[in-house]
Amino acid sequence: NAGVMQNPRHLVRRRGQEARLRCSPMKGHSHVYWYRQLPEEGLKFMVYLQKENIIDESGMPKERFSAEFPKEGPSILRIQQVVRGDSAAYFCASSPAGHNTGELFFGEGSRLTVL
Amino acid sequence: AQSVAQPEDQVNVAEGNPLTVKCTYSVSGNPYLFWYVQYPNRGLQFLLKYITGDNLVKGSYGFEAEFNKSQTSFHLKKPSALVSDSALYFCAVRDRSGNTPLVFGKGTRLSVIA
C-alpha cells in the first residue's frame, strides 16, 4: 500500500500569492487531518475532514486558510494571500476511521517558504 | 482542554546507554497516548500507543513506554541507545470522547553520541 502522499514537497511563494497543498490518504482511509509545524515548535492541529465534510476546523486560522476533501481526488489545503508567517511544514495524516484509538499515518510534509 | 508537556528540548545520551524521553499530559478522563518519531525532513512515524491494559507498552525499534496514571506521565524508554535513534520525538494525547483531535507536545530532540 502506498502511504500518505503529499505534494508538492517544497513550495516557494511570494507574499500575496496563493499556496495549494495536496494530500492523498492511504488506500482505504477516509479521514484526513492537517497539521502545521513551525520551526522549533510541535505540530499544531488545523483541520479534520472526511469525504466532502469538514468535521473539525478549530485549529484553522479564520482568514485566508481553507481545506476541502472532495468526493474524488485529494484533500487540498489552500492558503490565500500568503504572508511570511505562513512559512512552515504542513503535514497531512490519514486514518481509516475518525477520532478513535488508532494511530494517524503521516505524509512526508509540504514545506512552504514565503519570500 | 488536553495538552502534552515534553520538558526537555534536547536529550543527549551515549550509544549503548539507556535513554528516557519524558512526557506528561493533561486530559479529561483516561487518555489515549502515542509516541511518534520524526527524522530530518521527513514525516512522523508511529512508534507505540497506550490504549488500555498493561501500563508498559512495547513498540517499534526496541522502544517502550510506561503509562503512569498517578503521575500523568508516559515516558519513552529504550534499554540501549543507537546512533540511528537520533531524531525528534513527539508525545501525543487524545481523550476518549472521540470528539477531539490528537494533540502533540513540542518534541524532544534526541542525540545519541557514538
Interface residues (C-beta under 8 A of the other chain):
Chain A: V4 Q6 Y33 Y35 E40 E41 G42 L43 K44 F45 Y48 D56 S58 G59 F91 A93 G98 H99 N100 T101 E103 L104 F105 F106 G107 E108 G109 R111
Chain B: V4 Q6 Y32 F34 Y36 N41 R42 G43 L44 Q45 F46 K49 I51 F90 R94 S97 G98 N99 T100 P101 L102 V103 F104 G105 K106 G107
